[in-house]
Every structure is written in C-alpha cells, then in structure tokens.
Amino acid sequence: GGRTIIHIGEWQGLTGSASFETLLKQSCLAHRVVCLPCWGTDAAYLTVWNARVADSQKGCDASSSPAAGYCSVQGCNCPALRRSLHARMLQYCSQECFEKHSVQRQSTLALHMVDSTGPGLQFDDKRHFMDISCSKKQGLP
C-alpha cells in the first residue's frame, strides 16, 4: 500500500470520527494543512499525511488537531487558540482579536441562525469555543 493519506473534510467536527482521527495521528504525521472554502458552519481542511517510518516516530503523541489554523481577524497571522462550536470557521488567537472581530462574527452567526444578541458568545466559555491551542500541535508543520 501507499505511504500517504489525503483527508478532505472537517477535523474534530462533522467529517470522520474520533477513532479515525486518533488512528491517523498515531500512525502518520501531518505533512501539509490547507484551509478550504467554508460553507454552512463547516471548517474544512485538506490534510496530507505521511506514514511514520522511524521507530522514534511510532507511538509519538501527536494529539493535536491539524485544523488548528490561524486567527479569523484579517491581518492577524497568529495561530488560533479557540474555535467556535457554532460556526467553526470562527477561530481566534486571543480575547483581543475576538473582540475586534465582533461585527464580522455577528454577521457570520446571523447567517447561521445563531442568536448573538445579549451576552452572546464568550471566548473562554467551553460551551461556545473549543480549545485548539498550538501547544497541542505536535508532529505538524
């Protein structure tokens, strides 16, 4: 068989399963991650994985999400720390960027019929955002 796997879809979301993602991370290393155009609430990626070959690579803990992309704020090139559970294309590196992106976030949420009036989404609330911090990005470029 081959030594490369290409996965197209949403990581830790609507595509695949946790057991598939775990198996892939244990037996392969992500070589490339490409953001794809979004539709609906998806945050789709194309990921290219190469089989681990060295004994030192086997069993490595590469527990992170290859979908840990970059902050949604235009001009910010920082890796995202949190991703919205309601509109997964919304990712932020900090509370400051989360606040800067308020108008765009409200528009995105409205398109997805998510109520953003009142207190709205909170950056540090696990009911609103999942942790995708870079400290977990082992084995990725």
C-alpha positions in Angstrom: 0.0 0.0 0.0 0.8 3.6 -0.1 2.5 5.8 2.5 0.4 8.9 2.0 -3.2 9.7 3.1 -5.1 12.7 1.9 -8.1 13.7 4.2 -10.6 16.3 3.0 -13.2 17.4 5.5 -13.7 18.8 8.9 -11.3 17.7 11.7 -13.0 17.3 15.1 -16.3 18.1 13.5 -18.8 16.7 11.1 -16.4 14.5 9.0 -14.9 11.3 10.2 -14.8 10.1 13.7 -12.6 10.5 16.8 -11.3 6.9 16.5 -10.3 7.5 12.8 -8.5 10.8 13.8 -6.7 9.0 16.7 -5.6 6.2 14.4 -4.4 8.6 11.8 -2.4 10.8 14.3 -0.8 7.7 15.9 0.4 6.2 12.6 1.0 9.3 10.5 2.5 12.8 10.6 0.6 15.7 9.0 2.8 17.0 6.2 0.5 19.7 4.9 -2.7 21.5 6.0 -4.7 23.6 3.6 -7.8 25.6 4.6 -10.7 25.1 2.1 -13.6 27.4 1.3 -16.3 27.3 4.0 -20.0 26.6 3.6 -22.6 26.2 6.3 -20.9 26.0 9.7 -18.0 23.8 8.5 -14.3 24.5 8.7 -13.0 22.1 6.1 -9.3 21.3 5.5 -7.3 19.3 3.1 -4.6 17.5 5.1 -1.8 15.4 3.7 -0.4 12.7 6.0 2.8 10.6 5.6 3.2 7.2 7.4 5.6 7.3 10.3 8.7 5.3 9.4 11.3 5.7 12.2 10.8 3.8 15.4 11.2 7.2 17.2 8.1 8.4 15.3 5.9 5.5 16.2 3.7 6.0 19.2 4.5 9.7 19.3 1.8 11.8 20.9 0.6 13.9 18.1 -2.7 14.6 19.9 -3.4 18.0 18.3 -5.9 19.0 15.6 -4.4 19.7 12.2 -7.3 22.1 11.9 -5.7 24.4 14.4 -5.5 27.2 11.9 -5.0 30.9 12.2 -6.9 33.7 13.8 -10.0 34.9 11.8 -9.1 38.5 12.2 -7.8 40.0 9.0 -4.2 40.9 9.3 -3.5 38.7 12.3 -1.2 35.8 11.5 -1.2 34.2 14.9 -2.2 30.6 15.4 -5.8 30.2 16.7 -6.3 29.1 20.3 -10.1 28.6 20.2 -12.7 27.7 17.5 -16.4 28.4 17.7 -18.6 25.4 18.2 -21.5 27.3 16.5 -19.7 28.5 13.4 -16.4 26.5 13.2 -14.8 28.9 10.7 -14.5 31.5 13.5 -11.2 31.0 15.2 -9.3 33.4 17.5 -5.9 33.7 19.0 -6.9 36.0 21.9 -9.7 37.8 23.7 -8.5 41.0 22.0 -8.9 39.6 18.5 -12.2 38.0 19.5 -13.4 41.5 20.5 -12.0 43.2 17.3 -13.9 40.7 15.2 -17.3 41.4 16.8 -19.1 42.8 13.8 -17.9 40.1 11.4 -18.7 37.4 13.9 -22.2 38.7 14.5 -22.8 38.7 10.7 -21.5 35.1 10.4 -23.6 33.9 13.3 -26.7 35.6 11.9 -26.1 33.7 8.5 -26.1 30.5 10.5 -29.2 31.5 12.5 -27.3 31.6 15.8 -28.5 34.3 18.2 -25.7 36.7 19.0 -27.8 39.3 20.9 -27.4 39.8 24.6 -24.2 38.5 26.2 -23.6 36.4 23.0 -20.6 34.1 22.7 -17.9 34.2 25.3 -14.3 33.5 24.2 -13.4 31.5 27.4 -16.7 29.6 27.6 -16.3 25.9 26.7 -20.0 25.8 25.6 -19.1 28.3 22.9 -15.4 27.6 21.9 -13.2 24.5 21.8 -9.5 24.6 22.7 -7.3 24.2 19.6 -4.2 25.7 21.1 -0.9 25.3 19.4 0.7 23.8 22.5 -1.1 20.6 21.3 0.2 20.8 17.8 2.9 18.1 17.9 4.1 16.5 14.7 2.7 19.2 12.5 4.4 21.6 10.2 
